[in-house]
């Protein structure tokens, strides 16, 4: 299976299903082969995409006007994306429901409860600071591990997944996968693959501990999401995590996601950093993902409760051609589209960093990064005769021959040095 290049079609920004195809076409033109759609099911009182009240109805926001059969419209929309050469991944949320979901009353044994019998709300730690804990009060945590009616609960999830397979989905981003027993994932993934062997299952494990990721080893996941987005080239933790998690499953990188601030906002509008971080994410692991709007330099953070199509931004940024070139490069240089192994060629305490990616049977590649967003730097790499370089952050993918040991780097530059 080819490593996935994923475009996150965030539905609250994209609008109703009749408007999705224009974004899917743009994604395909950039070389993406997967569309990921956040939850589109009927939400609870908060309106959050991830607070699902009814798994068998669609959120009214995504139903075109005067649509009498929304599920058939969804089925046809997925078929049209398939015709474009895209596969489609949906969010599979089985660790919680909306607090006002009918299952809370209809199946009380399916939920975790505190000492007073009240339903427990789930929480998560901040990947950047484990001392920060977020509690989602609009959610009810499902007791997949300890429910006294575990058989009935797991059967419900299995049937729900099968229903969405029938609609035409090709893969699943498994939300907070580490909060769900590995044996349940084994059941869900195993049952789905009896129907189709080409399905993709990706575990969302951000913020969890290594032991929790190891608990998913036998579940059958194809990929994990990694934390390279938060790496500033100053400490070796990201390379160490890459090696540890790579022994469990290959991973997918992203320069920003629907859960993070927009990179363009964080950098104050530095397009060269937008290019650099996309190049890094594309090179770092087997797969990559960006959310709708990254390619156009959007600055407004996506919100699962409040974002609407009116939040679409008019910018003078257009990275669609650049992203298409980087995506093609990951296909042309096979080492870039496998998990591989990273090693430091230079130390991390300099303005520039030199890294080498290798994999068995494939030509390695060296990545040179200017950590300085504002000033040029010089990196001494001692090239051999005929060494080729590709300057990623400049937007020009034309390889050039390096003839001197001093590599000139523009601000926020990223350069591949090829064998």
C-alpha positions as CSV (number, residue, x, y, z in Angstrom):
1,X,0.0,0.0,0.0
2,X,1.4,3.4,-1.0
3,X,2.0,5.8,1.9
4,X,-0.9,8.2,2.3
5,X,-0.8,11.9,1.4
6,X,-3.9,13.2,3.3
7,X,-5.9,16.4,2.8
8,X,-8.1,17.1,5.8
9,X,-11.4,18.5,4.4
10,X,-12.6,20.2,7.6
11,X,-16.3,20.1,7.0
12,X,-17.3,23.2,9.1
13,X,-15.1,25.3,6.8
14,X,-15.9,23.4,3.6
15,X,-19.6,23.7,4.0
16,X,-22.3,21.3,2.9
17,X,-21.6,18.2,0.8
18,X,-22.5,19.9,-2.5
19,X,-19.4,22.1,-1.9
20,X,-16.9,19.4,-1.0
21,X,-15.9,18.4,-4.5
22,X,-14.2,21.7,-5.4
23,X,-11.9,21.2,-2.4
24,X,-11.3,17.5,-3.3
25,X,-10.3,18.5,-6.9
26,X,-7.8,21.0,-5.5
27,X,-6.4,18.4,-3.2
28,X,-6.0,15.9,-6.1
29,X,-4.3,18.6,-8.2
30,X,-1.8,18.9,-5.3
31,X,-1.0,15.2,-5.5
32,X,-3.0,14.1,-2.4
33,X,-4.5,10.7,-2.6
34,X,-6.6,10.7,0.6
35,X,-9.4,13.0,1.9
36,X,-9.9,12.9,5.7
37,X,-13.2,14.3,6.9
38,X,-13.8,15.1,10.6
39,X,-17.1,13.8,12.2
40,X,-20.2,14.6,10.1
41,X,-22.7,12.9,12.3
42,X,-25.5,14.6,14.2
43,X,-24.0,16.5,17.1
44,X,-25.1,17.1,20.7
45,X,-26.0,20.3,22.5
46,X,-22.5,21.8,22.2
47,X,-22.5,21.5,18.4
48,X,-19.0,20.1,18.5
49,X,-18.1,17.8,15.7
50,X,-16.7,15.3,18.2
51,X,-19.7,15.3,20.4
52,X,-21.8,12.8,18.4
53,X,-25.4,12.4,19.5
54,X,-26.6,10.1,16.7
55,X,-24.2,8.0,14.6
56,X,-26.8,7.3,12.0
57,X,-27.8,10.9,11.1
58,X,-25.9,13.7,9.5
59,X,-25.1,17.1,10.9
60,X,-27.6,19.5,9.3
61,X,-24.7,21.9,8.5
62,X,-23.5,19.4,5.9
63,X,-26.8,18.6,4.2
64,X,-27.4,20.6,1.0
65,X,-30.6,22.7,0.8
66,X,-33.8,20.7,-0.1
67,X,-31.9,17.4,0.2
68,X,-34.5,14.6,0.8
69,X,-31.9,11.7,1.2
70,X,-28.7,13.0,2.8
71,X,-27.2,9.5,3.3
72,X,-27.6,8.8,-0.4
73,X,-26.0,12.2,-1.1
74,X,-23.1,11.3,1.1
75,X,-22.8,7.9,-0.8
76,X,-22.7,9.7,-4.1
77,X,-20.3,12.4,-2.9
78,X,-17.8,9.7,-1.8
79,X,-18.3,7.9,-5.2
80,X,-17.4,11.2,-7.0
81,X,-14.3,11.6,-4.9
82,X,-13.3,8.0,-5.8
83,X,-13.8,9.0,-9.5
84,X,-11.2,11.8,-8.9
85,X,-8.7,9.1,-7.7
86,X,-9.1,9.9,-4.0
87,X,-9.9,7.6,-1.2
88,X,-11.8,8.9,1.8
89,X,-11.2,8.5,5.5
90,X,-13.6,9.4,8.2
91,X,-13.2,10.0,12.0
92,X,-14.1,6.9,14.0
93,X,-15.1,8.1,17.5
94,X,-15.8,5.2,19.8
95,X,-14.2,6.4,23.1
96,X,-17.0,8.9,23.9
97,X,-20.4,10.3,22.7
98,X,-22.2,13.5,23.3
99,X,-23.5,13.8,26.9
100,X,-27.1,14.1,25.5
101,X,-26.7,11.0,23.3
102,X,-29.7,8.7,23.6
103,X,-27.3,5.8,24.3
104,X,-26.5,7.4,27.7
105,X,-30.1,6.7,28.9
106,X,-30.8,3.7,26.7
107,X,-27.6,1.8,27.6
108,X,-26.4,3.3,31.0
109,X,-24.0,0.3,31.4
110,X,-22.0,1.5,28.4
111,X,-20.6,4.6,30.2
112,X,-18.0,5.3,32.9
113,X,-19.6,6.8,36.0
114,X,-18.2,8.5,39.1
115,X,-19.0,7.5,42.7
116,X,-22.3,9.4,42.6
117,X,-23.4,7.6,39.4
118,X,-22.8,10.6,37.1
119,X,-21.4,10.0,33.7
120,X,-17.6,10.9,33.5
121,X,-16.3,13.4,30.9
122,X,-13.1,12.4,29.1
123,X,-9.9,14.4,29.3
124,X,-6.5,14.6,27.6
125,X,-3.1,16.0,28.3
126,X,-1.3,18.7,26.2
127,X,1.4,17.0,24.1
128,X,3.7,20.0,24.8
129,X,3.0,20.1,28.5
130,X,1.7,17.1,30.4
131,X,0.7,19.3,33.3
132,X,-2.1,20.9,31.2
133,X,-5.2,18.8,31.2
134,X,-8.3,19.5,29.2
135,X,-11.7,18.1,30.3
136,X,-14.6,18.0,27.7
137,X,-17.8,18.6,29.7
138,X,-20.0,18.1,26.7
139,X,-18.8,14.5,26.3
140,X,-19.6,11.2,28.0
141,X,-16.8,8.7,28.3
142,X,-17.7,5.2,27.0
143,X,-16.6,2.3,29.2
144,X,-15.3,0.0,26.5
145,X,-13.0,-1.9,28.9
146,X,-15.2,-2.4,31.9
147,X,-18.8,-2.3,30.8
148,X,-21.0,-5.0,32.2
149,X,-22.5,-5.2,28.7
150,X,-19.3,-5.1,26.8
151,X,-20.5,-7.6,24.2
152,X,-23.5,-5.5,23.3
153,X,-21.4,-2.3,23.3
154,X,-18.7,-3.7,21.0
155,X,-21.4,-5.1,18.7
156,X,-22.8,-1.6,18.4
157,X,-19.5,-0.2,17.4
158,X,-18.9,-3.0,14.9
159,X,-22.3,-2.5,13.3
160,X,-21.7,1.3,13.1
161,X,-18.4,0.9,11.4
162,X,-19.9,-1.6,8.9
163,X,-22.7,0.9,8.1
164,X,-20.1,3.5,7.1
165,X,-18.2,1.0,5.0
166,X,-21.4,0.5,3.1
167,X,-21.6,4.3,2.5
168,X,-18.2,4.1,0.7
169,X,-15.5,5.1,3.2
170,X,-12.1,3.6,2.6
171,X,-10.3,4.3,5.9
172,X,-10.7,5.5,9.5
173,X,-8.8,8.0,11.7
174,X,-9.4,6.4,15.1
175,X,-9.8,9.2,17.6
176,X,-7.9,8.9,20.9
177,X,-7.0,5.3,20.0
178,X,-5.0,4.9,23.1
179,X,-8.1,5.4,25.2
180,X,-9.8,2.3,23.6
181,X,-8.8,-1.3,24.5
182,X,-6.6,-2.9,21.9
183,X,-8.9,-5.9,21.8
184,X,-11.8,-3.7,20.6
185,X,-9.7,-2.3,17.8
186,X,-8.7,-5.8,16.9
187,X,-12.4,-6.7,16.6
188,X,-13.3,-3.6,14.6
189,X,-10.4,-3.8,12.3
190,X,-10.6,-7.5,11.8
191,X,-14.4,-7.4,11.0
192,X,-13.8,-4.5,8.6
193,X,-11.0,-6.3,6.8
194,X,-13.2,-9.3,6.2
195,X,-15.2,-7.0,4.0
196,X,-12.3,-5.2,2.4
197,X,-8.6,-5.9,2.7
198,X,-7.4,-2.5,1.4
199,X,-8.9,-0.4,4.3
200,X,-6.6,2.1,6.1
201,X,-6.7,2.5,9.9
202,X,-4.8,5.3,11.5
203,X,-4.4,5.7,15.2
204,X,-4.6,9.2,16.8
205,X,-2.2,8.8,19.7
206,X,-1.0,12.4,20.3
207,X,-0.4,13.2,24.0
208,X,-0.2,9.6,25.1
209,X,2.7,7.7,26.6
210,X,4.9,5.1,24.9
211,X,3.4,2.3,26.9
212,X,-0.1,3.3,25.7
213,X,1.1,3.2,22.1
214,X,2.7,-0.2,22.7
215,X,-0.7,-1.4,23.9
216,X,-1.9,-0.9,20.3
217,X,0.9,-3.0,18.7
218,X,-1.3,-6.0,17.9
219,X,-4.5,-4.1,17.1
220,X,-3.8,-3.9,13.3
221,X,-3.2,-0.2,12.8
222,X,-1.5,0.8,9.6
223,X,-0.2,4.2,10.8
224,X,0.1,6.5,13.8
225,X,0.2,10.3,13.9
226,X,3.5,11.7,15.2
227,X,4.5,14.9,17.1
228,X,7.1,16.3,14.6
229,X,4.9,19.4,14.3
230,X,6.2,20.5,17.7
231,X,9.9,19.9,17.0
232,X,12.1,23.0,16.9
233,X,15.4,21.1,16.1
234,X,16.7,21.9,19.6
235,X,16.4,18.6,21.4
236,X,16.7,15.0,20.2
237,X,13.3,13.9,21.6
238,X,11.6,13.9,18.2
239,X,14.2,11.6,16.6
240,X,14.0,9.3,19.6
241,X,10.3,9.1,19.5
242,X,10.4,8.4,15.7
243,X,12.6,5.5,16.3
244,X,10.6,4.1,19.2
245,X,7.2,4.5,17.5
246,X,8.6,3.3,14.2
247,X,9.0,-0.2,15.7
248,X,5.2,-0.2,16.3
249,X,3.9,1.3,13.0
250,X,4.9,3.9,10.4
251,X,3.6,7.4,11.1
252,X,2.0,10.4,9.5
253,X,3.4,14.0,10.0
254,X,1.6,17.3,9.8
255,X,2.8,20.9,10.0
256,X,-0.6,21.9,11.5
257,X,-3.9,20.2,12.2
258,X,-7.5,21.1,13.1
259,X,-6.4,21.0,16.8
260,X,-3.5,23.4,16.5
261,X,-3.0,27.1,15.8
262,X,-2.4,28.0,12.2
263,X,1.3,28.0,11.3
264,X,0.9,31.2,9.3
265,X,-0.6,33.0,12.3
266,X,2.2,31.7,14.6
267,X,4.9,32.9,12.3
268,X,3.4,36.3,11.5
269,X,2.9,35.4,7.9
270,X,6.2,33.9,6.9
271,X,5.5,32.0,3.8
272,X,9.1,30.5,3.8
273,X,8.3,28.8,7.1
274,X,5.1,27.5,5.7
275,X,7.1,25.9,2.9
276,X,9.9,24.7,5.3
277,X,7.5,22.9,7.7
278,X,5.6,21.2,4.9
279,X,8.9,19.9,3.4
280,X,10.0,18.7,6.8
281,X,6.6,16.9,7.5
282,X,6.7,15.3,4.0
283,X,10.2,14.0,4.5
284,X,10.0,13.1,8.2
285,X,7.8,10.0,8.1
286,X,5.9,7.7,5.7
287,X,2.8,9.9,5.3
288,X,1.7,13.5,5.6
289,X,-1.5,15.5,6.3
290,X,-2.6,19.1,6.1
291,X,-5.9,20.8,6.9
292,X,-8.0,22.7,4.5
293,X,-6.5,26.2,4.0
294,X,-2.8,25.4,4.8
295,X,-2.0,25.7,1.1
296,X,-3.6,29.2,1.0
297,X,-1.9,30.5,4.1
298,X,-5.0,30.7,6.3
299,X,-4.5,32.2,9.8
300,X,-7.7,31.6,11.6
301,X,-7.6,28.5,13.8
302,X,-10.2,25.8,13.0
303,X,-12.8,25.3,15.7
304,X,-14.9,22.1,16.0
305,X,-17.8,24.2,17.5
306,X,-17.8,27.6,15.8
307,X,-15.9,27.5,12.4
308,X,-18.3,28.2,9.5
309,X,-17.9,28.7,5.7
310,X,-18.0,32.4,6.3
311,X,-14.6,32.1,7.9
312,X,-13.0,31.3,4.5
313,X,-10.1,33.7,4.1
314,X,-9.0,35.7,1.1
315,X,-5.2,35.7,0.9
316,X,-2.4,36.3,-1.6
317,X,-0.7,33.1,-0.7
318,X,-0.9,30.1,-3.0
319,X,1.3,27.1,-2.2
320,X,-0.7,24.6,-4.3
321,X,2.0,24.3,-6.9
322,X,4.8,24.0,-4.3
323,X,2.9,21.3,-2.3
324,X,2.3,19.4,-5.6
325,X,6.1,19.4,-6.2
326,X,6.9,18.2,-2.7
327,X,4.3,15.5,-2.9
328,X,5.7,14.3,-6.2
329,X,9.2,14.4,-4.7
330,X,8.1,12.0,-2.0
331,X,7.1,9.6,-4.8
332,X,10.3,10.2,-6.8
333,X,12.6,9.6,-3.8
334,X,11.3,6.4,-2.2
335,X,13.2,6.9,1.1
336,X,10.9,9.9,1.7
337,X,7.7,7.9,1.7
338,X,8.8,5.2,4.2
339,X,9.3,5.6,7.9
340,X,13.0,5.0,7.7
341,X,15.6,6.0,10.3
342,X,16.9,9.5,11.1
343,X,20.3,10.4,12.5
344,X,21.9,13.6,13.4
345,X,24.9,14.5,11.2
346,X,25.4,17.8,13.0
347,X,24.7,18.9,16.6
348,X,21.4,20.6,17.4
349,X,23.0,23.7,19.1
350,X,23.7,25.5,15.8
351,X,21.6,27.8,13.6
352,X,21.6,25.0,11.0
353,X,21.0,21.3,11.4
354,X,22.0,18.4,9.2
355,X,20.0,15.2,9.3
356,X,20.2,12.0,7.4
357,X,17.3,9.6,6.5
358,X,18.0,6.1,5.5
359,X,16.0,2.8,4.9
360,X,17.1,-0.7,3.9
361,X,17.5,-1.0,0.2
362,X,16.9,2.7,-0.6
363,X,19.2,5.6,-1.4
364,X,19.5,7.8,1.7
365,X,18.9,11.6,1.7
366,X,20.4,14.4,3.8
367,X,18.2,17.2,4.9
368,X,19.8,20.6,5.8
369,X,17.6,23.1,7.7
370,X,18.2,26.7,8.5
371,X,16.5,27.1,11.9
372,X,16.7,30.9,11.6
373,X,13.5,32.3,10.1
374,X,14.8,35.7,9.5
375,X,18.5,35.6,8.5
376,X,20.6,33.5,6.0
377,X,23.1,31.1,7.3
378,X,26.0,29.1,5.9
379,X,26.3,25.3,6.5
380,X,29.6,23.5,5.8
381,X,28.8,20.0,4.5
382,X,31.8,18.9,2.5
383,X,30.0,17.6,-0.6
384,X,31.5,15.1,-2.9
385,X,31.9,15.9,-6.6
386,X,28.6,16.1,-8.4
387,X,26.4,16.3,-5.3
388,X,22.9,17.5,-6.2
389,X,20.8,19.7,-3.9
390,X,17.1,20.6,-4.0
391,X,16.2,23.8,-2.2
392,X,12.7,23.1,-0.8
393,X,11.8,26.3,1.0
394,X,12.6,28.5,-2.1
395,X,9.7,26.8,-4.0
396,X,12.1,25.7,-6.8
397,X,12.5,22.0,-7.0
398,X,15.1,22.0,-9.8
399,X,18.1,20.1,-8.6
400,X,21.4,21.9,-8.9
401,X,25.0,20.7,-8.5
402,X,26.9,21.8,-5.4
403,X,30.5,22.7,-6.2
404,X,31.7,24.1,-2.9
405,X,31.5,22.9,0.7
406,X,29.8,26.0,1.9
407,X,26.0,25.7,1.4
408,X,24.3,29.0,1.4
409,X,20.9,28.9,3.2
410,X,18.2,31.5,2.9
411,X,16.0,32.2,6.0
412,X,13.9,29.2,6.9
413,X,15.6,27.3,4.1
414,X,15.4,23.5,3.8
415,X,17.6,21.6,1.4
416,X,17.8,18.0,0.3
417,X,21.3,16.8,-0.5
418,X,21.1,13.8,-2.8
419,X,23.6,11.0,-3.4
